[in-house]
């Protein structure tokens, strides 16, 4: 496979995954602000929607474009949804995914290409802005479903060749990075000395954290309505079966990179594969007590650093040849 094609496939799925995460975060934040009006903010007094700027590391970009005094719900929602000048907006992410897909149409199924193309065209249309104005929640739910449909079409229409594995590698590496960012930011206000101290507030915000990772119903089915810090962290970081848990995602990355490299379980063919295998082993054998003992913030930051290193090594090994 040409390195240009491989890179396009990898970034298609990263951008679609990122757009889905932004839509989910905004949807959860919108509901939390409506349903729990008056509760303390997630981070240093920030509201749930404003905290999405911190998760995406684009707060400075917003302030530069709109000013601190414009930090209201409507402005932040539009900045993270439709602003073409914002590299973190849903529209920008899907424009990049569509451009990469357009250049590699021959490798994608017709259904997968059609889905990402239709989603981009819809977002740029007046109809999308009318839907957003009428019901932001329904709008973001539609974006989430459309992104998930793209992933489903990839899974259901592509043979398990290098094309599929580069798409899967990008999707799950992005998911690990996003889950670690969400946890790292939202967990700040949930510490015993954080701004969310009262029990009722903490339950609401722990629930919103699970919803931000599409894990709320699955977690409650397994833990019988008991939402506690160790249980949530164990589920989102160490669960081997939940498809948005870090351990599950890293294992899928290892599988795909091994298929791409053509190696076996006893050897690695690239530095990216070695570092992914190391991260996979750590998540397999660490327990939640060790995570809290090391410091959750420190642990999650190390996961983000590892993802960044893996991304750099994948680029060196496969996209610059």
N, C-alpha and C positions, 0 to 999 in steps of 0.2 A: 504493500500500500504506500502511496506517495505520502511524504511527511505532511504536506499541506492538507491533504484530505483527512489524515488522522487528526491533525490539530483542529480542523473545523468540526469534526464529529465530537471530539472531546469537549469543545467549548459550546456547541449547541446544547448539550445536556446540562452543562454547568449553568448556562444562562437561563434555561427554562426552569431548572431547579431553584435558582436564585429568585426568579420572578414569582414562583409559587410561594416561596418563603416570605417574601415581602408582602404579597397579598394576604397571606394567613396572619402575619403579624399585625397588619393594619386592621383586618377584620376583627381579630381578638381584642385589639386595643380599642376599637370603636365600640364594641359591645361592652367592654369593661368600663369605659367612661360613661356609657349610658346607664348600665345596670348598677354600677357601684359609685355613682357620683358622690364626690366629697371624700372618698378614701385617699389615703396618702399615695403619692406617686411611686412609681417603680424604683427610680434611681435618683437620689439626691433631690427629691421633690418633683421630679419630672413626671408628667402624666403618661399613661400607657402608650399613647400615640407618639408623643414627643420622645419617649425612650427608644422608639424604633430608629430614630436618627443616631442614637448612641450605639445600638447594636450593629448598624450598617456602617458606622464610623464616617458619617457624612453630616454631622451636626455643623461643623465649620463651613461646609459648602452651603448649607441652608442659610446660615447667618450672613455669609458673604453675599449671597444672591438676594436675600429678602430682609435682612436685619433682624436683630434679636427681638425687637418690638413686634414683629410679625409672627411670632411663635404661637400661632393659634391652630386649632384642630384642622380647620378647612385648608389653611395654607400648607401645613405639613402633609396632609393627605394628597393634595394636588401635586406637591413637589415630588413625593415618592411614587406617584402614579403616572402622571402625564408629562412631567418636565423633561423635554428632550435634552436640555443642557445638563441635567443631573445624571451622571453615569450609573447611579444606583436606582433609578426609577424603573418601574415595571415596563413602561413603554420602551425605554432605552435597552433594557435587558432583552426584550423580545425582538426588537429591531436587530440587535446583534445576532441573536439566535437565527432569525429568519435569513439574514445576510449570509451567515455561514452555511445554512441549509441550502440556500439558493445555489451556492457554489459547489455543493456536493449532492445535487438531486439524484444523480445516477446511483448513489450508494444507498439512499433512503428508500423506503417503500413509498408509493404514491400517497397512501393514507397519512403517513407520518409527515411528509412534506406539506400536504394540504392542510393538516391541522395547525402547524406552526405558522403557515402563511395566512390562514384565515384568522387566527388569533391576533396576529400583528395588524392586519388590515382592520379588524374590528376595533382594536384599541385606538387606532388613529382616526376613527370615524366619529361624526357627530352623535350617532346612536349610542356609542359608549359613554360619552360625556352626559347625555341625557339620562342614561341608566344610573350613572354614578351620582348625579344630582338628585335623582328620585329616591334611590336606596343604595347608599354605599355598601351596606352589608350584602345585598343581593349581587351587586356588581363584583365585589371581591370574591364571593363564593363562586361566581361564574368563572373568574380568572383561575382560581385554584383548580376547579374541575377540568378546565380546558388544558391546563398544564399537566395534570395527572393523566388525562386522556392521551396526550402526546406520549408520555412514558408507557402507557398501556399499549399503544399502537407499536411502539418500538419493541416491547416485549412480545407482542403477539404476531408481528408480521416480518420480523427479521431473523434469518438463520444465525446461529451462534458462531459467526465468523469474527474477524478483527473489527468489522464495522460495529457490530453489536457491542463488543467488549470495550471499544473506545468510548462509545456512548454511555455504557454502564459505569466505566471508570470515572468519567467526568461527573455523572449524576451523584454517585455515592461519596466521592471525595468532597464535592461541594456540600453534600448533606452533613457530613461530619463537621466540616468547618462551620456551617450555619448553626447546628445544634449546640456546638461548643460556645459560640458567640452569644446565642440566646440565653443559655444557662449562666454564662459568666456575667452578663449584664443584669439579668433579672434576679439572680441569686443575691445580688448586693443588698437589695432592700429587704431580703427575707432572713438576714442574719439576726441573731438575738438582739444585737445592738443597732440594727438597721432601722430605717424609718417606719417599717411595717411591723409594729410590735404586738398589737392586740391580736388575740387568737382569731376572731372573726375575719379581720383584714387579711391575716396570713393565709387562712383557708381559701379565701377568694383569690388571692394572688398566686398561691400554689396551683390552684385549679387553672388559672389563666396561663401559667407557665406550661402546664401539660397540654392545654389547648393550642398553645403556640407551636407545639411540636407534633400536633395531631395524635396525641397520646392519651387524652383524657379518658375516653370510654375503655380503651384497651387496658389502661392502668387500673381503673376501678374494677373491671371484671376479674383481674388477677389478685388485687389487694383488698377487695370487699369494702370499698368506701373509706379505707384508712389512708388518708393523705398525710404522709410525714416526710421530712427532708431526706432521710436515708433511703426510704423506699423510692422516692421520685428520682434521686440521683442514680440509684442502682438500676432502675428501669431504663432511664434515658442514656446511661453510659454503658452498662455492663450486660444488658439483656441480649441473649444470642438469637432470639426469635422475632423480636419486634423490629420491623423494617426501617424505623427511624432511630433506633438506638445506635450509638457510636460503634459498639462492638460488631453488630450486624453489618453496618455499612463498611467498616474497614475490612471485614472478611470478604465482602463482595469485591472490594477493590483488589485485594490480594488474588482472588480467583481470576479476575479479568486480566490483571497484569501478567499473571502466570500463563494464561492462554495466549496473550499477545506475544510474550517472550518465547513461548514454546518450551519452557523449562518444566521441572517437576518439583515436588515438595522438598526434595533434599538439596536443592541448589537454587541460587538466584543468578539472574543474567544481567541485572543492572543495579545501580545504587538505589534507584526508586523502589525496586522490589525488595531489597534488603531492609530499607527503612520502613516500608509498609509491613513487612513481616515482623519486624521488631515491635512496631506499634500494635500489631495484631496480638502478639504474644503478651504484651503488657496488659492489654484489655482482657485477655482470656484469664489471666492469673492474678490480677490485682483484686482486692475486695474493697467494698465501700468504706470500711473502717480505715484502710490505708489511704484512700483518697482524702477523707476528711483530716487524717493525721498529717498529710503533706500540705494540706490547705487546698480547698476546692478551687480557689482562684488560680493558684499556682499550677495545679494539675491541668485545668482547662486551658490556661495559657500555653502550657507545654504541648497540648494536643493541637492547638492552632499553629504553633511553631512547626510541629512535625508535619502537618498538612501543607504548610507553605514550602517546607523543604522537599517534600514528596512531589509537589507540583513543579518545583524548579528542576528536580531530577528527571521527571517525565518529559519536560520540555527539552532538556539536554539530550536525553536518550532517543527520543522519537520525533521531535519536531524540528531539530536543527541539522538533521542528517541530509 
